[in-house]
């Protein structure tokens, strides 16, 4: 889920010609939230920690596959910096979604055991 949905979003955005955009962002956030909802307590750390890396990795692969001619030589370094800067809001939103799901799960578990 955490990788599949963002891949779908990246594909939609790249095929529409807009580059990485809204479909990718929504799918990345939803995928990360679902991963947090489905993971165990011990897996929560990995979901939160990996979400920025998944976003960056999928962004890099999608951009390189869709626009390989734009990222030759020195332009690869420039493109990489752009992916990090433009991808940061999506990375933060995905991590925030995971944290929100985790907090909701913890609160629900405590109410269930104490209520």
ABEGO torsion letter per residue (X at the ends): XAAAAAAAAAAAAAAAGAEBBAAAAAAAAAAAAAAAAABBAAAAAAAAAAAAAAAAAAAAAAAAAAAAAABBEAAAAAAAAAAAAAAAAAAAAAAAAAAAAAAAAAAAAAAAAAX
